[in-house]
């Protein structure tokens, strides 16, 4: 078990490892706001000296002229990147929820149709997940009928007024993970209609595009972990999916570089944002992303910046 270490002692340890601290008062203020482990262990890697000639014993040493402010600059960049990405992914989340609820309710108009197993895929491999989705929706309604204290007052208010809670209300209280499973277990015609809705939106603003249901599945599998990383203050810029997702055919149809969408990096995710955002939102997103990258490039040294861009999958 490690002993308690004061902020002053933490800075002394960093200095012994070759890190410069030009403004110790500012560094102490930062450490009082940011967790040392999250800041240093989360963002030190691009600044460490790995050259065997300069660091022959492989000790934890910082590259020459690296300052505490450089590590904090990367931390700020990543935090701003998380907020930027999360904003777009929340829009996508709302978009897929809206489309799924609309198309399902359009096809199955009866009240409570989403609670009927026969309104989902007949494929037996989906039955377990289908039953979980139905159970989740049923419990959302049931838990808000009689309780004085409810988790989602909006559901209770809707039920009190209409004595029913439709799918387009309930989807707003499902997680993106649950929506991903929901999309996977509806019948194939509905899946195709929803994928087509996304393709039509893209085609109206850019060039003609088609989107297969398997490709929308893949997009959801990419978006889900990045959305959670962004929401929970975890290191984002160098996060890679454990298993790359196959979007090679979509890359070919869009005539973009191989790996742009399926490379399992933050760059891949940012490329996908264009497929799911309005042109206005994407243009604004791109400008802000470029500003963040330029600000980081102007703040830190070339060697760590190059490594950061490589880790993120950017081709600059």
FENRAHU-V227132 format. One record per helix or strand of 3 or more residues. SS is the DSSP state (alpha for helix, beta for strand). FROM is the first residue (numbers start at 0). TO is the last residue. Records with the same first field share a line. If there is no record, write none. Layout:
SS = FROM-TO / FROM-TO
//
This chain:
alpha = 6-15 / 23-32 / 35-42 / 44-46 / 67-106 / 112-114 / 116-118 / 123-141 / 152-161 / 166-172 / 175-184 / 187-204 / 212-230 / 247-253 / 265-275 / 278-298 / 301-311
//
